[in-house]
């Protein structure tokens, strides 16, 4: 018997995998994790791409402070008529804007069919205005992704070139692997130069390969490379890695079924 959440997320998957826009789950780590996520968003937008941030992170991980915004109105409040879609979108210079979505991401599996369809339709309208939708999430929750993250075809980890950045990037990738991710894009920020960024990525990739088994795709430096173009390229996954990803996804689904029965 299929997990009920599979039916609940079907509309999201169809929406998120239809281009345009490109939908990417975004994680950032390091001493300035929120600033690093915002930096990546602006760099993607700087390549003539209109970027909408669907921000499901909470507390200090949310991007409101880094963008100079108030906490804002959550997307979920559309469903009880307390707000309008235009009021939910927080305009950001250089971007389409930010949409607070922590409550919506948490509540989606609990909604009835009509409310779920309403939420998906709101996302569909938002997508019309974007070239990229970045689903920003906390790396601490990577092992338990929301329906929004699960529906996103790609995952991008922005790794700060620092000790804390390496530790958090590794833990995020480990969590994504536990949730069934097959491969992960990585972009390095705040490195001293190209050589430092490349060495940082090589060290992280070797550690992940040795202990986690998920292939990392090098996207480049946040400050210097065209992240938008890299994210639009097909991700080539070796057959052995694809097989390992399949087994991880099966294991993750099994955990979901056990939780739903409990």
N, C-alpha and C positions, 0 to 999 in steps of 0.2 A: 504494500500500500504506500502511495506517495505521501511525503510530508505535505501537510496543508499549506505550508509556506511556499512550496513550489508553485501552486496555483496563484497565491497572492502576489508573487513576484513576476509572474509571466508578463503582465502588461508593462512592467518596468523594463524587463529584458528586451522586449520588442522595441520599446521606445529608445532605450539607451544604445541599442546596436544599429539603429537606423541613422545614416549620415545624410546631411549634417544635422546636428553638430557631432564632433568627437566628444565622447564622454570618458573621463579619466578619474579614477580614485586617486586622490592626492594625499600623501603623508609627508610630513617634514619633521626633522629632528635637529638636535643641537642646542646650544645655549640660547639661541634666538629662534626657536622653532616657528612661531607665528610669523615673524618677519621673513623667515626663509620661505615659507609658503606663499606669502604675498609677493616676494621677489620673483618667484617662479611664475606666478600668475601674470604679473606685469611683463615678464620676459616673453611669455607665450603670446600675450596680447600685442606685444610690440612688433610681432611679425604679421601685422595686418589681420589678426584674428580677434574676433569679439569674444571675450571671456566672461562667463557667468560662474560665480562661485556658489555652490550649494553647500553651505557650511553646517555640518552636523556635529562638529566638535563643541565641547562645552567648557565652561570655566576659563582658565587661563589658556587653553588650547584653541579657543574660538578666535576668529580673526577680526572681531569688531575693533578691539583696541589698536591692533596693528594697522588697521585701515582708518583709524580716527573716527569710528562710528559708534553710536549707541548700540546696546544689545540687539534691539530691533524686535520685530513681530515675527513669530515662528510661522512657517508655512502651514502648520496644522490648524491655525486659527481661521483659515479660509473655510473650513468645514462646518463651522457653527455660525457663519455669517458675521463674525466679529471684525472682519477686515476684508479688504479687496486685494486682488493679486498685485495691482500697481503699488499698493501701500506696503506690501511685503518686500518688494525689491528695494534694496538700499543702493542708490546710485554711487558709483566710485569712479573718479576721474581715470580715464584710460581703460576701464573695464565696463562691461554691461552692468555689473553690480554684484552685490552679495545678497543671498537669500538665507536667513537663519532657518535651519531645518532639523535641529536636534530632536525636538519633540515629534516632528513628522516621521523621522527615521525610526524612532522608538515605537511609535504607535501603529505604524503601517501594518504589521502582522495581526493587529487586534481589530482592525477596521472591518466593517461589513462591506459587501460588494459595492454598494452605491457610493459610500464615502471613499473607498479605495479608487473607484473609477473617477471620482471628482478630483482626487489628488493627482492621479496620473494625467488627467486632462490639463490641470494647472501646469504641470511640468511640460507637457506638450506645447502649451502656449509660450512658456518661457524659452523653450528650445528654439523657437522660431527666430529669436533675436540674438542667438549665440553661434559662434563658430566652434567654441570649446565650452563644455560644461565640466568644471572641476568639482568633484565631490570631495570636499575637504573633511578628513576624519583624523581622529587621534590615533597615533601609533600604539598607544596602550590598549586600544580596542581592536587591533588588527586581527586577532584570532577569533573574534566574534563580530564579523562584519554585519552592518545593517543591510536591509534589502537594497538601498541605494548603491552601496559599495558592491554588493554581490552582483548587481545588474550591470555595473560598469565593465566594459570589455577590457580596460587596461588599468594598470596600477603603476603609479609613479612615486618613488621615494626620493625626496630631496634630502641629500645627506650633507650636513655641514662638515667641512674638513677639520674636525677637532676630535678629541678623545670622546667627549659626550656625544658628538654627532655619529661617530662610528658605532658606539654602543647602542644608541637608539635606533640607528638604521638596521643594525643586525637584529635587534629584538623585534622590530617591525616586520622585517622579511621573514623571520622565524614564525611570527604570528600569522602572516599571510599564507605561509606554507601550511600551517596547521589548518587553515580554513580552506585549503585546496588550490591555492594559486599555482599556476604552471610556470610563470616567469614574471619578472618584475623589472620595469625600467628604473634606472638610477641616474640622477643628475647630481653633480657635486657643486656645492657653493662655498664661497668664502675661502677658497684655496689661494695659496700665494702665487700660483701660476699653473700653466698647463701640466708641467711635469709633476708638480705636487698633487694636482687633482687626479691625474692618471694613476699615480702611485697609490693614492688613497683608495681609488676605486678597485685597483688590482688586489690590494690587501683585503678589502671588504669582500670582493667576489671569491677570493680563495677561501676565506673563513666560512662564507655561506656554502660554498661548494663542498667543503670538508664536513661541515656539521649539520647542514640543513638539506642540501641537495637541490636547491632551486637555482636555475640559471638567471643571472643578472644581465640585463641589456644596458650597455653604456650609452647614455643619452648625451653626455658631454658636460660642460661647465654651464651653470645657470647664467652666469654673467656674460658669457662669450658665444655660446652656441645656439643654433636655431632649434629650440625644444619643440616647437610646433611641428616642424617638418619631421623631426625624428619620431614623434608620437604618431604620425600618420603613416609611417612605414610599416609594412607587415613584420610581425615578430616571428622570426624563424626559431623554432624550438626543435632541437634534435630529437629523434624518435625515442631514444632512451629516456630523455627528460620528459617528453610528452607522456610516456607510459607511467613514469613516477608521479606526474601531476594527476593522472587519472586515478591512481590508487589513493592519493591524498584526498581527492574530491569524494571518492566513495567513502573513505573513512570519516570525512567531515559530515557527509549526509547521514551516516550511521549515528553519529553523535547527536545530530539534530532530531532524528527519529526517537532516540532514547529519551531526549529531553522532553519531547512532545508527549510521550507516553507517561512520563513521570508526572 
